[in-house]
Each structure stands twice: as structure tokens, then as C-alpha cells.
Amino acid sequence: MLPRAASFDEPRRSVAVAEQLRNSIVSGHLQIGDRLPSEGELAIHFRVSRVTVREALQMLRALGLVDASRGRGTFVTHHDAASRLHDLAYFSFESEGALEDLFELRTLLETRAAARAARAQPAVLRSGLRPFIGRMRRPAFEEGTDPAGLAELDTEFHLRIAEISGNLVLEQMMRRLMQVLEIVRTRSLLVPGQRQRSWEQHRQIAEAIERGDAELAVARVVEHMDSVRRAAGILRSDDPWTIPDAPE
């Protein structure tokens, strides 16, 4: 059973829709295993756009309350939201200022992963990023492609770096953080020219890691993080981050 539709302020619509659906799940009106209506049906019900619905569902996925199965739909997977109310994901959606902190955390994790990956042995491990660059080229340069597809490849690329690093805890932390920041990353790819910039930055990161240059890999990651934050509107053009030393 869906909640009654309400009027939402434009900037907060996706958060409001997510909150309404979350309440239905927590209250038991939507049971574990229930299939949610389609994006189109939810958009009509809440009187919002499909993009807003998609973002709301991404929030619920980040909270672990629903899961999407390609071709089948979105299903309720968890009821216990009481312990998740102050979850990192929910906090990030409620507080715009938290996004800067989350991106700082992501940069710390990413630079550590890149430095470790650049030192990985045998060297053949470091060439594992090359296929992603080829796969990302088409959605990066062809007009009319869905940014969500490129964002998905972006996620796979960065998680592959974490995997090459050999630190399982770091990999799991990055996996969680990438899911939390999925909406922001996808939105950043809508900025004109950002897809092409992103592809080139990924190519440079992969090249530095494959060459075994940890210091350069760290610098490339920081440049990429700054670019994403700037495109997402959470980094001023006159406020670049300091490039940290490559961690040992």
C-alpha cells in the first residue's frame, strides 16, 4: 500500500518521496518481498518526475531497504530501518553539508587504494583497469547515452582499483560509499563536458597505476575527485584540494 501523495518542495522532492516510501516499509504496509510499482506508476502517484522517483529509489537502496533486479523491478528487502535512521546514507541525503565530508572520506580511501594498486605485484594485476577504459569510451562520447550506464562503469572501475589494492576492508568501505554517492555522481555526469573529462581522468588514473607510479596515481585521483565535486556543485573553483603524499 502506497502512502497518500503530498506536495513537495522542488529541491527536496526525491528525499520526500524516499521518506514516504521508507515510512510505508517501516510501518509494514509494504512487506519484505513486495514489488514496488514501476517508476512511471510511482511518478504518477506522487506527482513527480521519473528522475525524482529514480533518485528516491536509489536512496532506499543505499539504506538497504529495497533492491532492484533488472527486468523484474524493485523489491522490499528489509524492514529494520530503526537502526538505519541515522545511517551514513540517510544522513547524507538530509544534510547537504555532509556531502563534502563524504567526498573527503572518498578521496582518502581512493588515494590509498590507488597508491596500493600502483605497487601491486605481479605487475599484470595493474593492467586490469585497461578494459574499463575501452568500455567507458562509448557512453562518455556518444550523445544521448544514459549517464547511469557510465556511472555504473565508473563504480566498477573504482572498485576494481580497491580490489587490486588487496585491502578487503578498504574495498568494502568504498563499495558502500560509492553506493551512497551514486546520485551525486550520476548528476555530475549531466554537466556539459563532464563525461569526456571523466573518461580522460579515468584513463590517466589507469595509466599511472599500470606504470606503477603511486605518486602520480594519487595526484590523478585527487584531480578526478575535485572535478566530480565541482561538477556536482560542492567544490568552489577557487578551492582545490591539496594533493596528499602517496601513502606507503
QUIRADA-V604654 format. One record per residue. N is the residue number from 0. OMEGA is omega in degrees with one decimal (* if undefined). BURIAL is + if it has 24 or more other ideal C-beta (glycine too) atoms within 12 Angstrom, else -. Layout:
n=N omega=OMEGA burial=BURIAL
n=N omega=OMEGA burial=BURIAL
//
This chain:
n=0 omega=-179.1 burial=-
n=1 omega=176.8 burial=-
n=2 omega=177.3 burial=-
n=3 omega=-178.1 burial=-
n=4 omega=178.1 burial=-
n=5 omega=177.8 burial=-
n=6 omega=-177.3 burial=-
n=7 omega=172.7 burial=-
n=8 omega=-173.2 burial=-
n=9 omega=-175.3 burial=-
n=10 omega=-173.6 burial=-
n=11 omega=-172.5 burial=-
n=12 omega=-177.2 burial=+
n=13 omega=177.2 burial=+
n=14 omega=-178.7 burial=+
n=15 omega=178.0 burial=+
n=16 omega=178.4 burial=+
n=17 omega=-179.6 burial=+
n=18 omega=179.2 burial=+
n=19 omega=179.3 burial=+
n=20 omega=179.0 burial=+
n=21 omega=178.9 burial=+
n=22 omega=178.7 burial=+
n=23 omega=178.7 burial=+
n=24 omega=-178.5 burial=+
n=25 omega=-178.1 burial=+
n=26 omega=179.9 burial=-
n=27 omega=176.8 burial=-
n=28 omega=171.6 burial=-
n=29 omega=-173.9 burial=+
n=30 omega=175.0 burial=-
n=31 omega=-178.3 burial=-
n=32 omega=178.5 burial=-
n=33 omega=176.2 burial=+
n=34 omega=177.5 burial=-
n=35 omega=173.7 burial=+
n=36 omega=179.8 burial=-
n=37 omega=177.8 burial=-
n=38 omega=-180.0 burial=+
n=39 omega=179.8 burial=-
n=40 omega=177.8 burial=-
n=41 omega=179.1 burial=+
n=42 omega=178.7 burial=+
n=43 omega=-177.3 burial=-
n=44 omega=-177.1 burial=+
n=45 omega=179.9 burial=+
n=46 omega=177.5 burial=-
n=47 omega=179.2 burial=+
n=48 omega=176.9 burial=-
n=49 omega=177.9 burial=-
n=50 omega=178.1 burial=+
n=51 omega=178.3 burial=+
n=52 omega=-179.0 burial=+
n=53 omega=179.4 burial=+
n=54 omega=178.5 burial=+
n=55 omega=178.9 burial=+
n=56 omega=176.2 burial=+
n=57 omega=176.7 burial=+
n=58 omega=179.9 burial=+
n=59 omega=175.6 burial=+
n=60 omega=179.4 burial=+
n=61 omega=177.1 burial=+
n=62 omega=179.0 burial=+
n=63 omega=-177.2 burial=+
n=64 omega=179.3 burial=+
n=65 omega=175.8 burial=+
n=66 omega=-178.5 burial=+
n=67 omega=176.2 burial=+
n=68 omega=-175.8 burial=-
n=69 omega=178.9 burial=-
n=70 omega=-177.7 burial=-
n=71 omega=179.3 burial=-
n=72 omega=-178.3 burial=-
n=73 omega=-174.0 burial=+
n=74 omega=174.9 burial=-
n=75 omega=-177.7 burial=+
n=76 omega=-175.5 burial=+
n=77 omega=176.7 burial=+
n=78 omega=-171.4 burial=+
n=79 omega=179.4 burial=-
n=80 omega=-178.9 burial=+
n=81 omega=-179.9 burial=-
n=82 omega=-177.5 burial=-
n=83 omega=-174.7 burial=-
n=84 omega=179.2 burial=-
n=85 omega=177.7 burial=-
n=86 omega=178.6 burial=+
n=87 omega=-178.1 burial=+
n=88 omega=-177.6 burial=+
n=89 omega=179.0 burial=+
n=90 omega=-177.7 burial=-
n=91 omega=179.8 burial=+
n=92 omega=-176.9 burial=+
n=93 omega=-175.4 burial=-
n=94 omega=-178.9 burial=-
n=95 omega=179.6 burial=-
n=96 omega=-178.8 burial=-
n=97 omega=-178.5 burial=-
n=98 omega=178.1 burial=+
n=99 omega=179.0 burial=+
n=100 omega=179.6 burial=-
n=101 omega=178.1 burial=+
n=102 omega=175.3 burial=+
n=103 omega=176.7 burial=+
n=104 omega=179.4 burial=+
n=105 omega=-179.9 burial=+
n=106 omega=177.5 burial=+
n=107 omega=179.8 burial=+
n=108 omega=-176.3 burial=+
n=109 omega=-179.9 burial=+
n=110 omega=177.0 burial=+
n=111 omega=-179.5 burial=+
n=112 omega=-178.0 burial=+
n=113 omega=179.5 burial=+
n=114 omega=178.6 burial=+
n=115 omega=179.9 burial=+
n=116 omega=-179.5 burial=+
n=117 omega=179.3 burial=+
n=118 omega=-176.0 burial=+
n=119 omega=175.7 burial=+
n=120 omega=-1.1 burial=-
n=121 omega=-174.6 burial=-
n=122 omega=-178.6 burial=-
n=123 omega=177.8 burial=-
n=124 omega=-174.4 burial=-
n=125 omega=178.6 burial=+
n=126 omega=-177.0 burial=-
n=127 omega=179.5 burial=+
n=128 omega=-173.7 burial=+
n=129 omega=-179.9 burial=-
n=130 omega=-179.5 burial=-
n=131 omega=-179.2 burial=+
n=132 omega=177.7 burial=+
n=133 omega=-178.5 burial=-
n=134 omega=-177.2 burial=-
n=135 omega=-173.3 burial=+
n=136 omega=-176.0 burial=-
n=137 omega=179.6 burial=-
n=138 omega=179.7 burial=+
n=139 omega=-171.5 burial=+
n=140 omega=-179.3 burial=-
n=141 omega=179.3 burial=-
n=142 omega=174.3 burial=-
n=143 omega=179.5 burial=-
n=144 omega=-176.6 burial=-
n=145 omega=179.6 burial=-
n=146 omega=179.5 burial=+
n=147 omega=178.9 burial=+
n=148 omega=177.9 burial=-
n=149 omega=178.6 burial=+
n=150 omega=178.6 burial=+
n=151 omega=177.1 burial=+
n=152 omega=176.5 burial=+
n=153 omega=179.1 burial=+
n=154 omega=-179.6 burial=+
n=155 omega=-179.9 burial=+
n=156 omega=-176.3 burial=+
n=157 omega=177.1 burial=+
n=158 omega=175.5 burial=+
n=159 omega=175.8 burial=+
n=160 omega=179.6 burial=+
n=161 omega=179.1 burial=+
n=162 omega=179.2 burial=+
n=163 omega=-178.7 burial=+
n=164 omega=177.3 burial=+
n=165 omega=179.4 burial=-
n=166 omega=-174.1 burial=-
n=167 omega=179.5 burial=-
n=168 omega=177.9 burial=-
n=169 omega=179.8 burial=+
n=170 omega=-179.4 burial=+
n=171 omega=177.6 burial=-
n=172 omega=178.5 burial=+
n=173 omega=179.5 burial=+
n=174 omega=-180.0 burial=+
n=175 omega=-177.1 burial=+
n=176 omega=178.5 burial=+
n=177 omega=178.7 burial=+
n=178 omega=-179.8 burial=+
n=179 omega=-175.5 burial=+
n=180 omega=-175.2 burial=+
n=181 omega=-177.1 burial=+
n=182 omega=-178.1 burial=+
n=183 omega=-177.9 burial=+
n=184 omega=179.3 burial=+
n=185 omega=178.8 burial=+
n=186 omega=-177.9 burial=+
n=187 omega=-178.7 burial=+
n=188 omega=176.7 burial=+
n=189 omega=179.4 burial=-
n=190 omega=-178.7 burial=-
n=191 omega=177.8 burial=-
n=192 omega=-175.1 burial=-
n=193 omega=179.3 burial=+
n=194 omega=-179.3 burial=+
n=195 omega=176.8 burial=-
n=196 omega=-178.8 burial=+
n=197 omega=179.6 burial=+
n=198 omega=-179.5 burial=+
n=199 omega=179.2 burial=-
n=200 omega=176.4 burial=+
n=201 omega=178.4 burial=+
n=202 omega=-179.1 burial=+
n=203 omega=177.0 burial=+
n=204 omega=-179.3 burial=+
n=205 omega=-179.4 burial=+
n=206 omega=-179.8 burial=-
n=207 omega=179.4 burial=+
n=208 omega=-179.0 burial=+
n=209 omega=178.3 burial=+
n=210 omega=-179.3 burial=-
n=211 omega=-178.2 burial=+
n=212 omega=-175.5 burial=-
n=213 omega=-178.7 burial=+
n=214 omega=179.1 burial=+
n=215 omega=179.1 burial=+
n=216 omega=178.7 burial=+
n=217 omega=179.6 burial=+
n=218 omega=179.9 burial=+
n=219 omega=179.0 burial=+
n=220 omega=179.7 burial=+
n=221 omega=177.3 burial=+
n=222 omega=179.7 burial=+
n=223 omega=179.2 burial=+
n=224 omega=176.9 burial=+
n=225 omega=-179.1 burial=+
n=226 omega=179.6 burial=+
n=227 omega=-179.4 burial=+
n=228 omega=179.8 burial=+
n=229 omega=179.6 burial=+
n=230 omega=-179.7 burial=+
n=231 omega=177.4 burial=+
n=232 omega=179.9 burial=-
n=233 omega=173.4 burial=+
n=234 omega=176.9 burial=+
n=235 omega=-178.3 burial=-
n=236 omega=-179.0 burial=-
n=237 omega=-175.6 burial=-
n=238 omega=179.0 burial=-
n=239 omega=177.2 burial=-
n=240 omega=173.3 burial=+
n=241 omega=-179.8 burial=-
n=242 omega=-178.9 burial=-
n=243 omega=174.5 burial=-
n=244 omega=178.1 burial=-
n=245 omega=-178.9 burial=+
n=246 omega=178.6 burial=+
n=247 omega=* burial=-
//
